[in-house]
Amino acid sequence: MKLAEALVLRADCQRKIAQLKQRMEWVVKIQEGDKPSEDPMHLLAELDRTLNELTKWMRNINKTNALTAFNDELSLADALAERDQMMQRRKILHDILERASVRQDRYSRSEVKFTLTIDVSHIQAQVDQLSKAYREFDFRIQEMNWKTDLIVE
């Protein structure tokens, strides 16, 4: 099994857990005299099985990421951390740009006037560069996911 397939199955487990949680919320409390639409104990058992399956996928995926070389310097796990840091930096800069672009309308001369303290075009160039670098880096990670065999405990 390839790593990418395991990632899909992990995501399926996460979705199923969210659905089971929602279904449990619907049946844990009902009006007196009514019957729950599903057996809460059955749902809890299914939730337990799915959580165990998710843990199995996460352990195998984490082990594979840690033991797989991304390049000469980074493991796949290191590359994922670098990618996440790149996205976080891009998001912060993007949020700063959004804040800088908020327009302040003045209706009289007595209202406070705001000025920018950053070079918007320079920050935008950084956001554009980070976006491109993120896409290229993510593509390489996704490519490795489809080439790498999952390490199974």
C-alpha positions in Angstrom: 0.0 0.0 0.0 1.3 3.5 -0.9 1.5 6.3 1.7 -1.1 8.3 -0.3 -3.6 5.5 0.0 -3.1 5.4 3.8 -3.6 9.2 4.0 -6.9 8.8 2.2 -8.0 6.0 4.6 -6.9 8.2 7.6 -9.1 11.1 6.3 -12.0 8.6 5.9 -11.6 7.6 9.5 -11.5 11.2 10.6 -14.7 11.9 8.7 -16.4 8.8 10.1 -15.5 9.8 13.7 -17.0 13.3 13.1 -20.2 11.7 11.8 -20.4 9.2 14.6 -20.0 12.0 17.1 -22.8 13.9 15.5 -25.0 10.8 15.4 -24.3 10.2 19.1 -25.3 13.8 19.9 -28.6 13.2 18.3 -29.4 10.1 20.3 -27.9 10.7 23.8 -30.9 12.7 24.9 -34.5 12.1 23.7 -37.9 13.0 24.8 -39.4 10.7 27.5 -41.4 7.9 25.9 -39.5 8.1 22.5 -37.0 5.6 21.3 -33.6 6.7 19.9 -33.2 6.4 16.2 -30.0 4.4 16.7 -28.6 2.4 19.6 -26.1 4.6 21.4 -24.1 1.6 22.6 -23.7 0.4 19.1 -22.5 3.9 18.0 -20.0 4.0 20.9 -18.6 0.6 19.9 -18.3 1.7 16.3 -16.6 4.9 17.5 -14.2 2.9 19.5 -13.3 0.7 16.5 -12.9 3.7 14.3 -10.7 5.5 16.8 -8.5 2.4 17.0 -8.3 2.2 13.2 -7.4 5.9 13.0 -4.6 5.4 15.6 -3.2 2.5 13.5 -3.2 4.7 10.3 -1.6 7.6 12.1 1.2 5.5 13.6 2.0 3.9 10.3 1.9 7.2 8.5 4.1 8.9 11.1 6.6 6.1 11.1 6.7 6.2 7.3 7.2 9.9 7.2 9.9 9.8 9.8 11.9 7.0 8.0 11.5 8.2 4.4 14.1 10.5 3.0 12.6 13.5 1.2 16.0 14.7 0.0 19.6 14.6 1.2 18.8 16.8 4.2 15.2 16.2 5.2 13.0 13.3 6.0 9.4 13.4 4.7 8.3 14.4 8.2 10.8 17.3 8.2 9.5 18.4 4.8 5.9 18.4 6.1 7.0 20.6 9.0 8.7 23.0 6.5 5.6 23.1 4.3 3.4 23.9 7.3 5.8 26.7 8.3 5.8 28.1 4.8 1.9 28.1 4.8 1.8 29.7 8.2 4.2 32.5 7.2 2.2 33.1 4.0 -1.0 33.3 5.9 0.4 35.8 8.4 1.7 38.0 5.7 -1.6 37.7 3.8 -3.5 38.7 6.9 -1.2 41.7 7.4 -2.0 42.7 3.8 -5.7 42.4 4.4 -5.4 44.6 7.5 -3.4 47.2 5.6 -6.0 47.3 2.8 -8.9 48.2 5.2 -10.1 51.5 4.0 -10.8 54.2 6.5 -13.3 56.8 5.2 -13.1 60.2 6.8 -16.1 62.3 6.9 -14.5 65.4 8.4 -11.1 66.8 9.0 -11.3 66.1 12.7 -11.4 62.4 12.3 -8.2 60.4 12.7 -6.2 59.7 9.6 -4.3 56.4 9.3 -1.2 55.8 7.3 0.5 52.5 6.4 3.8 51.5 8.1 4.6 48.7 5.6 5.5 48.5 1.9 2.4 46.7 0.6 4.0 45.8 -2.7 7.0 44.2 -1.0 4.8 42.2 1.3 2.6 41.1 -1.6 5.7 40.0 -3.5 6.7 37.8 -0.5 3.2 36.3 -0.4 3.3 35.5 -4.1 6.8 34.0 -3.7 5.7 31.9 -0.7 2.5 30.8 -2.5 4.6 29.5 -5.5 7.2 27.9 -3.2 4.4 26.2 -1.2 2.7 24.8 -4.3 6.0 23.4 -5.7 7.0 21.9 -2.4 3.6 20.4 -1.8 3.6 18.9 -5.3 6.9 17.2 -4.5 5.5 15.9 -1.2 2.3 14.6 -2.9 4.5 12.9 -5.6 6.5 11.1 -2.8 3.2 10.0 -1.1 2.3 8.1 -4.3 5.8 6.6 -4.7 6.4 5.6 -1.0 5.3 2.3 0.4 3.6 2.5 3.8 5.7 1.0 6.7 3.3 -1.2 8.6 3.9 -2.2 12.2 
